Amino acid sequence: MAEIVKEFEPGSGNAGRSWLKSEDYWAILLGLTLLVIGLLIYWPSPPDSFRRSVDQYNAIMAEESANAPFQTLAWHQASRAKGEIRATS
């Protein structure tokens, strides 16, 4: 029993390096690295169609707001379409 307790003592030296040998931590580290690289590539330069679509819907909403003191059907349609824009579609 004393041998088991001694093996898992905090100062035994195994606690610090055991995570380097676990493939679960390597998978998490690799996945996190890929996500960060993907964000660094995408974030500064989203697709041109994304910006054009957002600008188009913002222009429609501004025009409709200037034409009527209430939110028109076209304003709501543009607002909904703007909210449905996704980078994957």
Stockholm file with secondary structure:
# STOCKHOLM 1.0

chainA/1-89         MAEIVKEFEPGSGNAGRSWLKSEDYWAILLGLTLLVIGLLIYWPSPPDSFRRSVDQYNAIMAEESANAPFQTLAWHQASRAKGEIRATS
#=GR chainA/1-89 SS CHHHHHHTCGGGSSTTTGGGGCHHHHHHHHHHHHHHHHHHHHTTSCCHHHHHHHHHHHHHHHHHHHHCSSCCHHHHHHHHHHHTCCTTC
#=GC SS_cons        CHHHHHHTCGGGSSTTTGGGGCHHHHHHHHHHHHHHHHHHHHTTSCCHHHHHHHHHHHHHHHHHHHHCSSCCHHHHHHHHHHHTCCTTC
//
